């Protein structure tokens, strides 16, 4: 391929890629479905991650 053809192909592929990846008109999940899922799997359970840890002096270890 010569340079003008290569450049044209590159521009076309880049344009198709950008248009395809920037399609935000349809969400992967609708907001209603997200709310249904959050009932079963909440973002936070309200517990501290280190709830079962105890303070032990270094000398005891």
C-alpha positions as CSV (number, residue, x, y, z in Angstrom):
1,X,0.0,0.0,0.0
2,X,1.2,3.4,-0.7
3,X,1.1,6.2,1.9
4,X,-2.2,7.9,0.9
5,X,-4.1,4.6,0.9
6,X,-2.6,3.6,4.2
7,X,-3.5,7.0,5.7
8,X,-7.1,6.7,4.4
9,X,-7.5,3.2,5.8
10,X,-6.1,4.4,9.1
11,X,-8.5,7.4,9.3
12,X,-11.5,5.2,8.4
13,X,-10.6,2.5,11.0
14,X,-10.0,5.1,13.7
15,X,-13.3,6.8,12.9
16,X,-15.2,3.5,13.1
17,X,-13.5,2.6,16.3
18,X,-14.3,6.0,17.9
19,X,-17.9,5.9,16.8
20,X,-18.4,2.3,17.9
21,X,-16.8,2.9,21.4
22,X,-18.6,6.2,22.1
23,X,-22.1,4.9,21.7
24,X,-23.7,5.9,25.0
25,X,-27.3,5.9,23.8
26,X,-27.9,2.4,25.2
27,X,-26.7,1.6,28.7
28,X,-25.4,-1.9,29.4
29,X,-27.9,-2.1,32.2
30,X,-30.9,0.1,32.7
31,X,-31.2,2.0,35.9
32,X,-34.2,0.0,36.9
33,X,-32.3,-3.3,36.6
34,X,-29.3,-1.8,38.5
35,X,-31.7,-0.9,41.4
36,X,-33.1,-4.5,41.4
37,X,-29.6,-6.0,41.5
38,X,-28.5,-3.6,44.3
39,X,-31.3,-5.0,46.5
40,X,-29.6,-8.4,46.5
41,X,-26.0,-7.1,46.3
42,X,-25.7,-3.8,48.1
43,X,-22.7,-1.6,47.5
44,X,-21.8,-1.6,51.2
45,X,-22.9,-3.9,53.9
46,X,-22.1,-1.4,56.6
47,X,-19.4,-3.5,58.3
48,X,-15.8,-2.4,58.7
49,X,-13.4,-4.6,56.7
50,X,-11.2,-5.2,59.8
51,X,-14.1,-6.0,62.1
52,X,-12.5,-9.4,63.2
53,X,-9.1,-8.0,63.9
54,X,-7.7,-7.7,67.4
55,X,-5.0,-5.5,68.8
56,X,-2.1,-7.7,69.7
57,X,1.2,-6.3,71.0
58,X,4.2,-7.0,68.8
59,X,5.9,-8.9,71.7
60,X,3.1,-11.5,71.7
61,X,3.5,-12.2,68.1
